Amino acid sequence: MKILDTPITKSELIKTSSNFIDENTIKAAVDIKRELLAVDSPMHYDCEQFLLENGSSQSDIWGINLYLDEDDLDDLVEFDSMINIRPAQGNRSRSVEDPAIQSKIKSVVAKWLI
């Protein structure tokens, strides 16, 4: 598990990751305020906790799946994670419901995955 500190290609991420959902899909968490991407853990919760330990606020962290064999950003990012269920923030499902938050997540992913 790591928080990316330099942009990385999807193929490099595939080579260096060890926790796959399937052969080209990994779990990740995004801090939308600090624009950080934590990747490569067995559970979204682990990425979330790693970000929290490194100064992030829980309200800014969202769980995603990355389909690293996809080229289009809309197909690359799946907004599905148990950590996204937050009724107090108006998000009542595993999906990220707010289009503005979805857009911010995609921009953070695009910043780190080249």
C-alpha positions in Angstrom: 0.0 0.0 0.0 1.3 3.5 -0.8 0.3 7.1 -1.3 1.5 8.1 -4.7 4.1 10.9 -4.5 4.9 11.0 -8.2 2.7 10.3 -11.2 2.8 6.7 -12.4 1.6 4.9 -15.6 -1.1 2.3 -15.3 1.2 -0.4 -16.5 3.8 0.6 -13.8 1.1 0.4 -11.2 0.0 -3.0 -12.4 3.7 -4.2 -12.1 4.2 -2.8 -8.6 0.8 -3.7 -7.1 0.2 -6.9 -5.1 -3.5 -6.6 -4.1 -5.7 -7.0 -7.1 -9.5 -7.5 -7.2 -8.8 -9.2 -10.6 -5.7 -9.1 -12.8 -6.1 -5.4 -13.7 -8.3 -3.9 -10.9 -7.1 -2.5 -7.6 -8.8 -0.7 -4.7 -7.8 2.9 -3.9 -8.9 5.9 -1.8 -8.8 9.5 -2.8 -8.3 12.5 -0.5 -10.1 15.2 -2.6 -8.9 18.1 -0.5 -5.2 17.2 -0.4 -5.4 15.6 -3.9 -3.8 12.4 -2.8 -4.3 8.8 -4.1 -3.6 5.8 -1.9 -3.5 2.5 -3.8 -2.9 -1.2 -3.5 -4.5 -2.5 -0.4 -6.8 -5.5 0.2 -9.6 -3.2 1.4 -10.6 0.4 0.8 -10.6 0.8 4.5 -6.9 0.1 4.6 -6.2 2.9 2.1 -8.5 5.2 4.1 -6.7 4.5 7.4 -3.3 5.0 5.7 -4.5 8.5 4.5 -5.8 9.3 8.0 -2.5 8.3 9.5 -0.8 10.7 7.1 -2.9 13.8 7.9 -6.1 13.4 5.8 -9.6 14.1 7.2 -12.2 11.3 6.9 -14.7 13.6 5.3 -12.4 14.2 2.3 -11.6 10.5 1.6 -13.6 8.4 -0.9 -13.1 4.8 -2.0 -12.8 3.8 -5.6 -11.8 0.9 -7.8 -9.3 1.4 -10.6 -9.7 -0.6 -13.8 -6.2 -0.2 -15.0 -6.8 -1.8 -18.4 -9.2 1.0 -19.3 -8.1 4.1 -21.1 -11.1 6.4 -20.7 -11.3 8.1 -17.2 -15.0 7.3 -17.0 -14.3 3.6 -17.4 -11.1 3.6 -15.3 -12.8 4.9 -12.1 -15.6 3.0 -10.3 -17.1 4.9 -7.3 -18.0 1.8 -5.2 -16.9 1.3 -1.7 -18.3 0.7 1.8 -16.3 3.7 3.1 -18.5 5.9 0.9 -21.6 5.3 3.0 -22.0 8.5 4.9 -25.5 9.7 5.7 -24.2 12.7 7.6 -22.6 13.9 4.4 -25.6 13.1 2.3 -24.1 10.0 0.7 -26.4 7.0 1.5 -24.9 4.4 -0.8 -21.6 2.7 -1.6 -21.4 4.9 -4.7 -20.3 8.5 -4.7 -23.6 10.2 -5.4 -22.5 13.9 -5.8 -21.4 14.6 -9.4 -19.1 17.4 -8.1 -17.2 14.9 -5.8 -17.1 12.4 -8.7 -15.5 15.0 -10.9 -12.9 16.0 -8.2 -12.1 12.3 -7.7 -11.5 11.9 -11.4 -9.2 14.9 -11.5 -7.1 13.5 -8.7 -6.8 10.2 -10.4 -5.9 11.9 -13.7 -3.2 13.9 -11.8 -1.5 10.7 -10.6 -2.1 8.1 -13.3 -0.5 9.1 -16.6 
